[in-house]
Amino acid sequence: EQEHKADNLGFQILSNACYDPEKALQIFGNMQAFTDKMKEKGYGVMVPMLNTHPMDEDRYRAQMEKLDSNRGVYKENGCNESLIERFYNIWNTPHPVPRQPAEATRLSRSWLK
């Protein structure tokens, strides 16, 4: 259960940070395939991380079900735009002109969020 909660939070953070949630899900698929192949060959799990962070079909399926939600967050943040489109949109968005230096710092920090 803790792994599922960590996965959910991780995927939300990745989506908010403009990392493609589909690519992150591909990593899960690769980990699952690697684990299956090692077990199939009789090696067990040779990667220490997979001993403490077991990869199973339920974890993959759970994130697959949340993919649309994470993709929505990804798009809401403008992550699906190209770098040129994002720069253009930021550049052409009107920003308030600060009246005092302290306000300038506060406004620039809030704008970067």
C-alpha positions as CSV (number, residue, x, y, z in Angstrom):
1,E,0.0,0.0,0.0
2,Q,2.8,2.4,0.8
3,E,4.3,1.8,-2.7
4,H,1.0,2.7,-4.3
5,K,0.7,5.9,-2.3
6,A,4.3,6.8,-3.3
7,D,3.6,6.0,-6.9
8,N,0.5,8.2,-6.9
9,L,2.3,11.1,-5.4
10,G,5.3,10.6,-7.6
11,F,3.2,10.6,-10.8
12,Q,1.4,13.8,-9.6
13,I,4.7,15.5,-9.0
14,L,6.1,14.4,-12.4
15,S,3.0,15.6,-14.2
16,N,3.1,19.0,-12.5
17,A,6.8,19.3,-13.4
18,C,6.0,18.7,-17.1
19,Y,7.4,15.2,-17.2
20,D,5.2,13.2,-19.6
21,P,3.2,10.7,-17.4
22,E,3.1,8.2,-20.3
23,K,6.9,8.1,-20.4
24,A,7.0,7.5,-16.6
25,L,4.5,4.7,-17.1
26,Q,6.8,3.1,-19.7
27,I,9.5,2.9,-17.1
28,F,7.1,0.9,-14.9
29,G,6.5,-1.4,-17.9
30,N,10.2,-1.8,-18.4
31,M,10.8,-2.6,-14.7
32,Q,8.0,-5.2,-14.8
33,A,9.4,-6.8,-18.0
34,F,12.9,-6.9,-16.5
35,T,11.6,-8.5,-13.3
36,D,9.6,-11.1,-15.2
37,K,12.6,-11.9,-17.4
38,M,14.9,-12.4,-14.4
39,K,12.4,-14.7,-12.7
40,E,11.8,-16.6,-15.9
41,K,15.5,-17.3,-16.2
42,G,15.7,-18.4,-12.5
43,Y,17.8,-15.5,-11.3
44,G,15.3,-14.0,-9.0
45,V,15.6,-10.2,-8.6
46,M,19.2,-9.2,-9.0
47,V,18.7,-5.4,-8.7
48,P,18.7,-4.3,-5.1
49,M,16.1,-1.5,-5.7
50,L,13.6,-4.0,-7.0
51,N,14.0,-6.1,-3.8
52,T,12.9,-3.1,-1.6
53,H,10.6,-1.6,-4.3
54,P,8.8,-4.7,-5.7
55,M,7.3,-4.2,-9.1
56,D,4.0,-6.0,-9.7
57,E,1.2,-5.9,-12.1
58,D,-1.1,-4.0,-9.6
59,R,1.2,-1.0,-9.4
60,Y,1.4,-0.7,-13.2
61,R,-2.4,-1.2,-13.6
62,A,-3.1,1.4,-10.8
63,Q,-1.0,4.1,-12.6
64,M,-2.5,3.1,-16.0
65,E,-6.0,3.8,-14.5
66,K,-4.8,7.3,-13.4
67,L,-3.0,8.1,-16.6
68,D,-5.9,10.3,-17.9
69,S,-6.0,12.3,-14.7
70,N,-2.2,12.8,-14.8
71,R,-2.3,13.6,-18.5
72,G,-4.9,16.3,-17.6
73,V,-2.6,17.9,-15.1
74,Y,0.2,17.7,-17.6
75,K,-1.9,19.6,-20.2
76,E,-3.4,22.1,-17.7
77,N,0.1,23.2,-16.9
78,G,0.8,23.9,-20.6
79,C,3.3,21.0,-20.7
80,N,2.0,19.7,-24.0
81,E,3.0,22.9,-25.8
82,S,6.4,23.1,-27.5
83,L,9.2,25.0,-25.9
84,I,8.7,27.8,-28.5
85,E,4.9,28.0,-27.8
86,R,5.6,28.2,-24.0
87,F,8.2,30.9,-24.4
88,Y,5.8,32.9,-26.7
89,N,2.9,32.6,-24.2
90,I,5.0,33.6,-21.2
91,W,6.6,36.5,-23.1
92,N,3.2,37.8,-24.3
93,T,1.4,37.5,-21.0
94,P,0.9,40.9,-19.4
95,H,2.6,41.1,-16.0
96,P,1.9,43.7,-13.3
97,V,4.4,46.5,-13.0
98,P,5.8,46.6,-9.4
99,R,5.7,49.9,-7.6
100,Q,8.3,49.1,-5.0
101,P,11.4,46.8,-4.9
102,A,9.9,44.5,-2.3
103,E,6.8,44.1,-4.4
104,A,8.9,43.3,-7.4
105,T,10.5,40.4,-5.6
106,R,7.2,39.1,-4.4
107,L,5.6,39.4,-7.9
108,S,8.5,37.7,-9.7
109,R,8.4,34.8,-7.2
110,S,4.7,34.4,-7.6
111,W,5.0,34.6,-11.4
112,L,7.6,31.8,-11.5
113,K,5.3,29.3,-9.7
